[in-house]
Structures are given as C-alpha cells and as structure tokens.
Amino acid sequence: KSFIRIGSAGAVQSDVAVGDLIIAEGAVREDGASRMYVPTEYPAVADPLLTLKLINSCQRLGYTYHTGIVRSHDSFYIDEETDVMRYWNRKGILGSDMETAAIFTVARLRGLKAASILNNVVRFEEDVTSGIGEYVAKADDASQGEHREIRAALETLKNMGMN
C-alpha cells in the first residue's frame, strides 16, 4: 500500500552536493512510462503524509536533504543535455532521475501511497559520464548517500508499521 522509491539522481541545483538526499514532492513527467497510463496534464505528486514521515526520518537521523520537485526523463545523454539542465535549473528543479514520475503517477491512479528519496550522484553541470562512473565505482560520498537513503526509507516504513 505504501512505496518509497530509493534511487539515484543528478543534481539540477548547484547547492546539492554528491551524497545529499533529495526528497521529491512531485516530478516533472518527461518520461515515457507515465504517459502510457494518463496524459501529461495529470500531475505526478508524492503522498504528502508518507513524504513528511520520510523528511522526519532524515531529520531524526541528521541527514542532509533537500525537498522539492524532481524531473523524470528517459535519457541522460541527449545532445542538448546542458541546455535542458540549465532550463530546469532556472525552474527550481532539484534533481533528475528516471522513475519517480512513473511511480507517483501509477500509485495515485491505483490509490496507493508513494514517496521518493534520491541520492545525488552527480553535481550540477558536472560531466554526467564521469559522475556516474564514480558512483558505479562506489565513490565515498555517493556510497554514503546510498546507505543513508536506504536507512531513511527503512526507518520511515518501520515507524509507520509497513502499511
């Protein structure tokens, strides 16, 4: 009945460091999967209570986190990636991933609760290929962020009785 997406993201704001956590309140739907369920005018939003509990877990654990809107899309390596990221930076988007919008959209359509916590693995305007390469190689900050997001999600589900 309740889902917490745990995953990675690339920062779209310069103040989001590698290893920082991003808790999504909503997501820009630039993915293909969510469009298969409902038109893009339908918003991709997190369950507010589950998201608040996730924020509370991060606060209790003393983790650095950011809350706001993320962008879900299908590819990190498009020709105009820099222009696209700068556009969304100006709109206040915190990070980019590939799954949050689909999870939020399908959960709402099915009457389920969903939240998303993302570990930032690439700084804004850093080379995506090298940033992801460092993450795969388990670079220290990104690896610690991964452990923190998992613990925060587990603490949240434990504290709500796994509903």
C-alpha positions as CSV (number, residue, x, y, z in Angstrom):
1,K,0.0,0.0,0.0
2,S,3.0,2.3,0.5
3,F,6.0,2.6,-1.7
4,I,9.3,4.5,-1.3
5,R,11.4,4.8,-4.3
6,I,15.1,4.6,-3.4
7,G,17.5,5.6,-6.2
8,S,20.0,7.9,-7.6
9,A,19.7,11.4,-9.2
10,G,21.8,14.0,-10.8
11,A,21.6,17.5,-9.2
12,V,19.9,20.3,-11.1
13,Q,20.9,22.9,-8.4
14,S,24.4,23.8,-7.5
15,D,23.8,23.6,-3.8
16,V,23.0,19.8,-3.9
17,A,26.3,18.0,-3.2
18,V,27.2,14.4,-4.1
19,G,25.7,12.2,-1.3
20,D,23.0,14.7,-0.4
21,L,19.4,13.3,-0.4
22,I,16.6,14.7,-2.4
23,I,13.0,14.0,-1.2
24,A,10.6,14.6,-4.1
25,E,7.3,16.3,-3.5
26,G,6.4,16.0,-7.2
27,A,8.0,15.2,-10.5
28,V,8.1,16.7,-14.0
29,R,6.8,14.0,-16.3
30,E,9.2,13.8,-19.2
31,D,9.3,10.0,-19.0
32,G,7.5,7.7,-21.4
33,A,6.2,5.2,-18.9
34,S,3.8,7.5,-17.0
35,R,2.3,8.8,-20.3
36,M,1.2,5.2,-21.1
37,Y,-1.2,5.5,-18.1
38,V,-2.6,9.0,-18.3
39,P,-1.9,12.3,-20.3
40,T,0.9,14.5,-19.1
41,E,-1.5,17.1,-17.7
42,Y,-2.1,14.7,-14.8
43,P,0.4,15.6,-12.1
44,A,3.0,13.3,-10.6
45,V,2.8,14.1,-6.8
46,A,4.0,12.2,-3.8
47,D,1.8,11.2,-0.9
48,P,2.2,14.1,1.5
49,L,2.0,12.2,4.7
50,L,4.4,9.5,3.6
51,T,6.8,12.2,2.4
52,L,6.5,14.1,5.7
53,K,7.4,10.9,7.5
54,L,10.4,10.4,5.2
55,I,11.5,14.0,6.0
56,N,11.1,13.4,9.7
57,S,13.3,10.2,9.4
58,C,16.0,12.3,7.7
59,Q,15.8,14.9,10.4
60,R,16.0,12.3,13.2
61,L,19.0,10.7,11.6
62,G,20.7,14.0,11.0
63,Y,21.0,13.6,7.2
64,T,21.4,16.5,4.7
65,Y,18.4,16.5,2.4
66,H,16.5,18.8,0.0
67,T,12.8,18.8,-0.7
68,G,11.1,19.9,-3.9
69,I,10.3,18.9,-7.4
70,V,12.4,16.5,-9.5
71,R,12.4,15.7,-13.2
72,S,12.0,12.2,-14.5
73,H,13.1,11.5,-18.1
74,D,14.3,8.7,-20.3
75,S,17.9,9.5,-21.1
76,F,20.9,11.2,-19.5
77,Y,23.0,11.5,-22.7
78,I,20.9,13.6,-25.1
79,D,22.6,16.1,-27.5
80,E,21.3,19.2,-25.7
81,E,21.7,17.9,-22.2
82,T,23.4,21.1,-20.9
83,D,20.7,23.3,-22.3
84,V,17.9,21.1,-20.9
85,M,19.5,21.0,-17.4
86,R,20.1,24.8,-17.3
87,Y,16.4,25.3,-18.3
88,W,15.2,23.1,-15.4
89,N,17.8,24.7,-13.1
90,R,16.1,28.1,-13.7
91,K,12.7,26.5,-12.8
92,G,14.0,25.3,-9.4
93,I,14.0,21.6,-10.2
94,L,16.3,19.8,-7.6
95,G,17.4,16.7,-9.5
96,S,16.8,14.3,-12.4
97,D,16.0,10.7,-12.3
98,M,14.2,8.2,-14.5
99,E,11.5,6.6,-12.3
100,T,9.9,9.0,-9.8
101,A,7.2,10.4,-12.1
102,A,6.0,7.0,-13.2
103,I,5.9,5.7,-9.6
104,F,4.0,8.8,-8.3
105,T,1.5,8.7,-11.3
106,V,0.7,5.0,-11.1
107,A,0.5,5.0,-7.3
108,R,-2.1,7.8,-7.4
109,L,-4.1,6.1,-10.2
110,R,-4.1,2.9,-8.1
111,G,-5.0,4.5,-4.8
112,L,-1.6,3.8,-3.3
113,K,0.9,5.9,-1.3
114,A,4.3,6.7,-2.9
115,A,7.3,8.8,-1.9
116,S,10.8,9.1,-3.4
117,I,14.2,9.6,-1.8
118,L,17.1,10.1,-4.2
119,N,20.9,10.0,-3.6
120,N,22.6,12.7,-5.6
121,V,25.5,11.1,-7.6
122,V,26.4,14.0,-10.0
123,R,26.8,17.7,-9.2
124,F,25.0,20.2,-11.4
125,E,26.9,20.9,-14.6
126,E,29.4,18.1,-13.9
127,D,30.2,15.6,-16.7
128,V,27.4,13.0,-16.3
129,T,29.5,10.2,-17.7
130,S,32.4,10.7,-15.2
131,G,30.0,11.4,-12.3
132,I,28.0,8.2,-12.9
133,G,31.3,6.3,-13.4
134,E,32.5,7.4,-10.0
135,Y,29.1,6.4,-8.5
136,V,29.4,2.9,-10.0
137,A,33.0,2.7,-8.7
138,K,31.4,3.4,-5.2
139,A,32.9,6.9,-4.7
140,D,32.8,7.7,-1.0
141,D,30.2,10.5,-0.8
142,A,27.8,8.8,-3.2
143,S,28.2,5.4,-1.5
144,Q,27.4,7.0,1.9
145,G,24.4,8.8,0.4
146,E,23.1,5.4,-0.9
147,H,23.3,3.9,2.6
148,R,21.6,7.0,4.1
149,E,18.7,6.9,1.7
150,I,18.1,3.2,2.4
151,R,18.2,3.7,6.1
152,A,15.9,6.7,6.0
153,A,13.3,4.7,3.9
154,L,13.5,1.7,6.2
155,E,13.1,3.8,9.3
156,T,10.1,5.5,7.7
157,L,8.4,2.2,6.9
158,K,9.2,0.8,10.3
159,N,7.8,3.8,12.1
160,M,4.5,3.6,10.1
161,G,4.1,-0.2,10.6
162,M,4.9,-1.1,6.9
163,N,1.4,0.0,5.6
